Amino acid sequence: MISSDTIRGYNDTFLLSLLNEGDSYGYALSKEIKDRTDGLYAIKETTLYSAFTRLKKNGYIEAYPGDVTQGKKRTYYRITADGKEYLKEKQKEWNITKRVVDQLG
């Protein structure tokens, strides 16, 4: 499993990328990250909700109430137009980062 310190700066990018595919909620997003990485990366709940707060504050995502589960409404998130622009920038940065790591690693 990868250290969260190694990848911390890209949690926002991962979440925006998944939300760019469709609206979702916290548990489903964390499960999707774990599944897509074959269990090599699992985002912590505190990290996940800190990212949601930061992304909402910056106007990159919006939250809205969804289905009622176990007595309370599930909160869903969707990417905004500003979030899509930010995601494009972060994806370019990610590709440069991967190239640097591959060249020096």
DSSP file (Angstrom, degrees, kcal/mol; ACC not computed):
  #  RESIDUE AA STRUCTURE BP1 BP2  ACC     N-H-->O    O-->H-N    N-H-->O    O-->H-N    TCO  KAPPA ALPHA  PHI   PSI    X-CA   Y-CA   Z-CA
    1    1 A M              0   0    0      0, 0.0     2,-0.2     0, 0.0    40,-0.2   0.000 360.0 360.0 360.0 141.4    0.0    0.0    0.0
    2    2 A I        -     0   0    0     38,-3.4    40,-0.3     1,-0.1     2,-0.2  -0.519 360.0-107.5 -80.8 143.5    1.3    3.5   -0.9
    3    3 A S    >>  -     0   0    0     -2,-0.2     4,-0.9     1,-0.1     3,-0.6  -0.460  18.2-134.3 -68.3 138.1    2.0    6.0    1.9
    4    4 A S  H 3> S+     0   0    0      1,-0.2     4,-1.2     2,-0.2     3,-0.3   0.796 105.6  62.8 -65.0 -26.4   -0.6    8.8    2.1
    5    5 A D  H 34 S+     0   0    0      1,-0.2     4,-0.3     2,-0.2    -1,-0.2   0.864  98.1  56.6 -63.9 -35.1    2.3   11.3    2.3
    6    6 A T  H <4 S+     0   0    0     -3,-0.6    -1,-0.2     1,-0.2    -2,-0.2   0.837 121.9  23.9 -64.4 -34.1    3.5   10.3   -1.1
    7    7 A I  H >< S+     0   0    0     -4,-0.9     3,-2.4    -3,-0.3     4,-0.3   0.369  84.8 113.4-117.6   2.0    0.3   11.1   -2.8
    8    8 A R  G >< S+     0   0    0     -4,-1.2     3,-1.5     1,-0.3     4,-0.3   0.814  72.7  59.6 -49.3 -42.6   -1.4   13.7   -0.5
    9    9 A G  G 3  S+     0   0    0     -4,-0.3    -1,-0.3     1,-0.3     4,-0.2   0.558 103.9  52.8 -67.9  -7.1   -1.2   16.5   -3.0
   10   10 A Y  G <> S+     0   0    0     -3,-2.4     4,-2.5     1,-0.1    -1,-0.3   0.371  74.4  97.6-111.9   4.5   -3.2   14.7   -5.6
   11   11 A N  H <> S+     0   0    0     -3,-1.5     4,-2.6    -4,-0.3     5,-0.2   0.916  86.0  51.3 -58.4 -43.2   -6.3   13.7   -3.5
   12   12 A D  H  > S+     0   0    0     -4,-0.3     4,-2.8     1,-0.2     5,-0.2   0.916 110.2  49.8 -59.9 -42.4   -8.2   16.7   -4.9
   13   13 A T  H  > S+     0   0    0     -4,-0.2     4,-2.5     2,-0.2    -1,-0.2   0.914 110.4  49.7 -62.8 -43.8   -7.3   15.7   -8.4
   14   14 A F  H  X S+     0   0    0     -4,-2.5     4,-2.2     2,-0.2    -2,-0.2   0.939 113.6  45.8 -60.2 -47.1   -8.5   12.1   -7.8
   15   15 A L  H  X S+     0   0    0     -4,-2.6     4,-2.7     1,-0.2    -2,-0.2   0.920 113.8  47.7 -65.3 -44.3  -11.8   13.3   -6.4
   16   16 A L  H  X S+     0   0    0     -4,-2.8     4,-1.9    -5,-0.2    -1,-0.2   0.891 110.0  54.0 -63.5 -38.4  -12.5   15.8   -9.1
   17   17 A S  H  X S+     0   0    0     -4,-2.5     4,-0.6    -5,-0.2    -1,-0.2   0.919 111.7  43.9 -62.0 -44.0  -11.6   13.2  -11.7
   18   18 A L  H >X S+     0   0    0     -4,-2.2     3,-1.1     1,-0.2     4,-0.6   0.907 113.3  50.7 -67.8 -41.4  -14.1   10.8  -10.3
   19   19 A L  H 3< S+     0   0    0     -4,-2.7    60,-0.5     1,-0.3     3,-0.5   0.776 100.3  64.6 -68.1 -24.5  -16.8   13.5   -9.9
   20   20 A N  H 3< S+     0   0    0     -4,-1.9    -1,-0.3     1,-0.2    -2,-0.2   0.755 100.4  52.8 -66.3 -23.5  -16.1   14.5  -13.5
   21   21 A E  H << S-     0   0    0     -3,-1.1    -1,-0.2    -4,-0.6     2,-0.2   0.682 132.0 -48.6 -82.9 -20.3  -17.5   11.0  -14.4
   22   22 A G     <  -     0   0    0     -4,-0.6    -1,-0.3    -3,-0.5    55,-0.1  -0.763  68.4 -66.6 158.7 156.2  -20.6   11.6  -12.4
   23   23 A D        +     0   0    0     -2,-0.2     2,-0.3    -3,-0.1    55,-0.2  -0.239  58.5 157.6 -60.4 149.2  -22.1   12.8   -9.0
   24   24 A S  E     -A   77   0A   0     53,-1.8    53,-3.3     4,-0.0     2,-0.3  -0.933  33.1-113.2-160.0-178.5  -21.3   10.6   -6.0
   25   25 A Y  E  >  -A   76   0A   0     -2,-0.3     4,-2.3    51,-0.2     5,-0.2  -0.819  39.3 -93.5-126.8 166.0  -21.0   10.6   -2.2
   26   26 A G  H  > S+     0   0    0     49,-0.6     4,-2.5    -2,-0.3     5,-0.2   0.854 117.7  44.7 -48.9 -55.8  -18.0   10.1    0.1
   27   27 A Y  H  > S+     0   0    0      1,-0.2     4,-2.4     2,-0.2    -1,-0.2   0.910 114.2  50.2 -61.3 -42.4  -18.1    6.4    0.8
   28   28 A A  H  > S+     0   0    0      1,-0.2     4,-2.2     2,-0.2    -1,-0.2   0.883 111.4  49.2 -64.1 -38.1  -18.6    5.5   -2.9
   29   29 A L  H  X S+     0   0    0     -4,-2.3     4,-2.3     2,-0.2    -2,-0.2   0.923 111.5  47.7 -67.6 -43.9  -15.7    7.8   -3.9
   30   30 A S  H  X S+     0   0    0     -4,-2.5     4,-2.0    -5,-0.2    13,-0.3   0.893 113.3  49.0 -65.3 -37.5  -13.3    6.3   -1.3
   31   31 A K  H  X S+     0   0    0     -4,-2.4     4,-2.9    -5,-0.2    -1,-0.2   0.901 109.4  52.4 -65.5 -41.3  -14.3    2.8   -2.4
   32   32 A E  H  X S+     0   0    0     -4,-2.2     4,-2.9     2,-0.2     5,-0.2   0.902 108.7  50.0 -62.8 -42.0  -13.8    3.6   -6.0
   33   33 A I  H  X S+     0   0    0     -4,-2.3     4,-1.4     2,-0.2     8,-0.2   0.938 113.6  45.6 -61.3 -46.6  -10.3    4.9   -5.3
   34   34 A K  H  <>S+     0   0    0     -4,-2.0     5,-3.2     1,-0.2     6,-0.3   0.915 115.4  47.0 -63.5 -43.4   -9.4    1.7   -3.4
   35   35 A D  H ><5S+     0   0    0     -4,-2.9     3,-1.6     1,-0.2    -2,-0.2   0.930 111.5  49.4 -65.0 -46.3  -11.0   -0.5   -6.1
   36   36 A R  H 3<5S+     0   0    0     -4,-2.9    -1,-0.2     1,-0.3    -2,-0.2   0.759 113.0  47.6 -67.9 -23.7   -9.3    1.3   -9.1
   37   37 A T  T ><5S-     0   0    0     -4,-1.4     3,-2.1     4,-0.2    -1,-0.3   0.256 112.6-118.7 -98.2  12.5   -5.9    1.1   -7.4
   38   38 A D  T < 5S-     0   0    0     -3,-1.6    -3,-0.2     1,-0.3    -2,-0.1   0.850  74.1 -54.6  52.4  36.5   -6.4   -2.6   -6.5
   39   39 A G  T 3 <S+     0   0    0     -5,-3.2    -1,-0.3     2,-0.3     3,-0.1   0.509 112.2 118.9  80.3   4.4   -6.1   -1.7   -2.9
   40   40 A L  S <  S+     0   0    0     -3,-2.1   -38,-3.4    -6,-0.3     2,-0.4   0.727  79.4  31.9 -76.1 -20.9   -2.8    0.1   -3.2
   41   41 A Y        +     0   0    0     -7,-0.2     2,-0.5    -8,-0.2    -2,-0.3  -0.979  62.3 178.9-140.2 127.5   -4.3    3.4   -2.1
   42   42 A A        -     0   0    0     -2,-0.4     2,-0.3   -40,-0.3   -11,-0.1  -0.985  24.5-137.7-126.1 118.9   -7.1    4.0    0.4
   43   43 A I        -     0   0    0     -2,-0.5     2,-0.1   -13,-0.3    -9,-0.1  -0.597  23.7-121.9 -77.9 131.8   -8.1    7.6    1.2
   44   44 A K     >  -     0   0    0     -2,-0.3     4,-2.6     1,-0.1     5,-0.2  -0.404  16.7-121.0 -72.2 150.1   -8.7    8.1    4.9
   45   45 A E  H  > S+     0   0    0      1,-0.2     4,-2.5     2,-0.2     5,-0.2   0.896 113.6  50.3 -59.1 -42.8  -12.1    9.4    5.9
   46   46 A T  H  > S+     0   0    0      1,-0.2     4,-1.9     2,-0.2    -1,-0.2   0.895 111.8  48.3 -64.5 -38.4  -10.7   12.6    7.5
   47   47 A T  H  > S+     0   0    0      2,-0.2     4,-2.1     1,-0.2    -2,-0.2   0.902 110.9  52.2 -65.3 -41.9   -8.6   13.3    4.4
   48   48 A L  H  X S+     0   0    0     -4,-2.6     4,-2.1     1,-0.2    -2,-0.2   0.937 112.6  42.1 -60.9 -50.2  -11.7   12.8    2.2
   49   49 A Y  H  X S+     0   0    0     -4,-2.5     4,-2.0     2,-0.2    -1,-0.2   0.795 111.7  55.1 -74.6 -27.2  -13.9   15.2    4.1
   50   50 A S  H  X S+     0   0    0     -4,-1.9     4,-2.3    -5,-0.2    -1,-0.2   0.900 109.1  49.3 -65.1 -40.7  -11.1   17.8    4.5
   51   51 A A  H  X S+     0   0    0     -4,-2.1     4,-3.0     2,-0.2     5,-0.2   0.915 108.8  52.0 -64.4 -43.0  -10.8   17.6    0.7
   52   52 A F  H  X S+     0   0    0     -4,-2.1     4,-2.6     1,-0.2     5,-0.2   0.929 110.5  48.8 -58.6 -45.0  -14.5   18.1    0.2
   53   53 A T  H  X S+     0   0    0     -4,-2.0     4,-2.4     1,-0.2    -2,-0.2   0.929 114.3  45.1 -60.7 -46.4  -14.5   21.2    2.5
   54   54 A R  H  X S+     0   0    0     -4,-2.3     4,-1.9     2,-0.2    -2,-0.2   0.915 113.8  48.8 -64.3 -44.9  -11.5   22.6    0.6
   55   55 A L  H  <>S+     0   0    0     -4,-3.0     5,-2.7     2,-0.2     6,-1.0   0.876 113.2  47.5 -65.6 -38.1  -13.0   21.9   -2.8
   56   56 A K  H ><5S+     0   0    0     -4,-2.6     3,-1.5    -5,-0.2    -2,-0.2   0.929 109.9  52.7 -66.4 -44.9  -16.4   23.4   -1.8
   57   57 A K  H 3<5S+     0   0    0     -4,-2.4    -2,-0.2     1,-0.3    -1,-0.2   0.860 110.5  48.1 -59.0 -36.9  -14.7   26.5   -0.4
   58   58 A N  T 3<5S-     0   0    0     -4,-1.9    -1,-0.3    -5,-0.2    -2,-0.2   0.467 116.2-115.2 -84.6  -2.0  -12.8   27.0   -3.7
   59   59 A G  T < 5S+     0   0    0     -3,-1.5    24,-0.4    -4,-0.3    23,-0.3   0.685  82.4 120.3  79.2  18.2  -16.0   26.6   -5.7
   60   60 A Y  S   <S+     0   0    0     -5,-2.7    20,-2.2    -6,-0.2     2,-0.3   0.706  76.1  22.5 -89.1 -22.0  -14.8   23.4   -7.4
   61   61 A I  E     -B   79   0A   0     -6,-1.0     2,-0.3    18,-0.3    18,-0.2  -0.947  64.9-147.7-138.0 161.7  -17.6   21.1   -6.2
   62   62 A E  E     -B   78   0A   0     16,-2.5    16,-2.3    -2,-0.3     2,-0.4  -0.957  12.9-144.0-125.6 148.4  -21.2   21.5   -4.9
   63   63 A A  E     +B   77   0A   0     -2,-0.3    14,-0.2    14,-0.2    12,-0.0  -0.866  21.0 171.1-110.6 146.6  -22.9   19.4   -2.3
   64   64 A Y  E     -B   76   0A   0     12,-2.3    12,-3.3    -2,-0.4     2,-0.1  -0.989  36.9 -97.1-150.6 153.1  -26.6   18.4   -2.3
   65   65 A P  E     +B   75   0A   0      0, 0.0    10,-0.2     0, 0.0     2,-0.1  -0.436  43.6 174.2 -73.5 142.5  -28.8   16.0   -0.3
   66   66 A G  E     -     0   0A   0      8,-3.2     9,-0.1     1,-0.4   -41,-0.0  -0.121  41.7 -16.7-118.9-142.6  -29.5   12.6   -1.7
   67   67 A D  E     -     0   0A   0      6,-0.1     7,-3.3     1,-0.1     2,-0.6  -0.198  65.2-110.7 -64.8 154.0  -31.2    9.5   -0.5
   68   68 A V  E     +B   73   0A   0      5,-0.3     2,-0.4    -3,-0.1     5,-0.3  -0.788  40.7 178.2 -86.0 124.9  -32.0    8.8    3.1
   69   69 A T  E >   -B   72   0A   0      3,-3.2     3,-2.1    -2,-0.6     0, 0.0  -0.998  64.3  -9.7-130.4 134.0  -29.8    6.0    4.4
   70   70 A Q  T 3  S-     0   0    0     -2,-0.4    -1,-0.1     1,-0.3     3,-0.1   0.852 131.8 -50.1  47.4  42.3  -29.8    4.7    8.0
   71   71 A G  T 3  S+     0   0    0      1,-0.1     2,-0.3    -3,-0.0    -1,-0.3   0.354 123.7  79.5  87.0  -5.9  -32.0    7.6    9.1
   72   72 A K  E <  S- B   0  69A   0     -3,-2.1    -3,-3.2    -5,-0.0     2,-0.2  -0.962  82.4-100.9-135.4 156.2  -30.0   10.5    7.6
   73   73 A K  E     - B   0  68A   0     -2,-0.3     2,-0.3    -5,-0.3    -5,-0.3  -0.509  33.4-128.3 -75.2 135.9  -29.6   12.0    4.2
   74   74 A R  E     -     0   0A   0     -7,-3.3    -8,-3.2    -2,-0.2     2,-0.5  -0.647  21.4-130.3 -79.0 137.3  -26.6   11.1    2.2
   75   75 A T  E     - B   0  65A   0     -2,-0.3   -49,-0.6   -10,-0.2     2,-0.3  -0.807  22.9-162.0 -93.0 125.5  -24.6   14.1    0.9
   76   76 A Y  E     -AB  25  64A   0    -12,-3.3   -12,-2.3    -2,-0.5     2,-0.4  -0.725   2.3-150.6-103.1 156.0  -23.8   14.0   -2.8
   77   77 A Y  E     -AB  24  63A   0    -53,-3.3   -53,-1.8    -2,-0.3     2,-0.3  -0.950  10.1-173.2-127.2 146.4  -21.1   16.0   -4.6
   78   78 A R  E     - B   0  62A   0    -16,-2.3   -16,-2.5    -2,-0.4     2,-0.2  -0.986  27.6-113.8-136.7 149.3  -20.9   17.3   -8.1
   79   79 A I  E     - B   0  61A   0    -60,-0.5   -18,-0.3    -2,-0.3     2,-0.2  -0.560  29.8-143.2 -79.9 144.5  -18.1   19.1  -10.0
   80   80 A T     >  -     0   0    0    -20,-2.2     4,-2.0    -2,-0.2     5,-0.1  -0.459  30.1 -99.9 -97.9 174.6  -18.6   22.7  -11.1
   81   81 A A  H  > S+     0   0    0      1,-0.2     4,-1.8     2,-0.2     5,-0.1   0.910 127.6  49.8 -61.1 -42.1  -17.5   24.4  -14.2
   82   82 A D  H  > S+     0   0    0    -23,-0.3     4,-2.5     1,-0.2    -1,-0.2   0.880 108.2  54.3 -63.1 -37.0  -14.6   26.0  -12.2
   83   83 A G  H  > S+     0   0    0    -24,-0.4     4,-2.5     1,-0.2    -1,-0.2   0.874 105.5  52.4 -63.6 -37.8  -13.8   22.5  -10.9
   84   84 A K  H  X S+     0   0    0     -4,-2.0     4,-1.8     2,-0.2    -1,-0.2   0.886 110.7  47.3 -66.6 -38.4  -13.5   21.1  -14.4
   85   85 A E  H  X S+     0   0    0     -4,-1.8     4,-1.7     2,-0.2    -2,-0.2   0.920 113.0  48.5 -67.1 -43.7  -11.1   23.9  -15.4
   86   86 A Y  H  X S+     0   0    0     -4,-2.5     4,-2.5     1,-0.2    -2,-0.2   0.897 108.4  55.2 -62.5 -40.3   -9.0   23.3  -12.2
   87   87 A L  H  X S+     0   0    0     -4,-2.5     4,-2.5     1,-0.2    -1,-0.2   0.907 104.5  53.3 -59.8 -43.4   -9.1   19.5  -13.0
   88   88 A K  H  X S+     0   0    0     -4,-1.8     4,-1.8     1,-0.2    -1,-0.2   0.914 110.5  47.4 -58.7 -43.3   -7.6   20.1  -16.4
   89   89 A E  H  X S+     0   0    0     -4,-1.7     4,-2.2     1,-0.2    -2,-0.2   0.929 113.1  47.9 -62.5 -46.1   -4.7   22.2  -14.9
   90   90 A K  H  X S+     0   0    0     -4,-2.5     4,-2.5     1,-0.2    -2,-0.2   0.835 108.5  54.5 -67.4 -32.8   -4.1   19.5  -12.2
   91   91 A Q  H  X S+     0   0    0     -4,-2.5     4,-2.1     2,-0.2    -1,-0.2   0.893 108.2  49.3 -68.1 -38.5   -4.1   16.7  -14.8
   92   92 A K  H  X S+     0   0    0     -4,-1.8     4,-1.9     2,-0.2    -2,-0.2   0.935 112.5  48.4 -61.5 -45.8   -1.4   18.5  -16.9
   93   93 A E  H  X S+     0   0    0     -4,-2.2     4,-2.6     1,-0.2    -2,-0.2   0.905 109.5  53.0 -60.0 -42.6    0.6   18.9  -13.7
   94   94 A W  H  X S+     0   0    0     -4,-2.5     4,-2.8     1,-0.2    -1,-0.2   0.902 106.8  51.8 -60.7 -42.9    0.1   15.2  -12.9
   95   95 A N  H  X S+     0   0    0     -4,-2.1     4,-1.9     2,-0.2    -1,-0.2   0.882 111.2  47.3 -64.0 -38.4    1.5   14.2  -16.3
   96   96 A I  H  X S+     0   0    0     -4,-1.9     4,-2.5     2,-0.2    -2,-0.2   0.916 111.7  51.2 -66.6 -42.8    4.6   16.3  -15.8
   97   97 A T  H  X S+     0   0    0     -4,-2.6     4,-2.6     1,-0.2     5,-0.2   0.921 109.2  50.2 -60.5 -45.3    5.1   14.9  -12.3
   98   98 A K  H  X S+     0   0    0     -4,-2.8     4,-2.6     1,-0.2    -1,-0.2   0.909 110.6  50.5 -59.8 -41.7    4.8   11.3  -13.6
   99   99 A R  H  X S+     0   0    0     -4,-1.9     4,-2.2     2,-0.2    -2,-0.2   0.921 110.9  48.1 -63.9 -44.1    7.4   12.1  -16.3
  100  100 A V  H  X S+     0   0    0     -4,-2.5     4,-2.0     2,-0.2     5,-0.3   0.930 112.9  47.8 -61.3 -46.3    9.8   13.6  -13.8
  101  101 A V  H  X S+     0   0    0     -4,-2.6     4,-2.6     1,-0.2    -2,-0.2   0.915 112.3  49.7 -62.5 -42.7    9.4   10.6  -11.4
  102  102 A D  H  < S+     0   0    0     -4,-2.6    -1,-0.2    -5,-0.2    -2,-0.2   0.880 113.0  47.1 -63.6 -37.4    9.9    8.1  -14.3
  103  103 A Q  H  < S+     0   0    0     -4,-2.2    -1,-0.2    -5,-0.2    -2,-0.2   0.808 125.0  29.5 -75.6 -28.9   13.0   10.0  -15.5
  104  104 A L  H  <        0   0    0     -4,-2.0    -2,-0.2    -5,-0.2    -1,-0.2   0.617 360.0 360.0-104.1 -15.4   14.6   10.2  -12.0
  105  105 A G     <        0   0    0     -4,-2.6    -3,-0.1    -5,-0.3    -1,-0.1   0.455 360.0 360.0 -78.2 360.0   13.2    7.1  -10.3
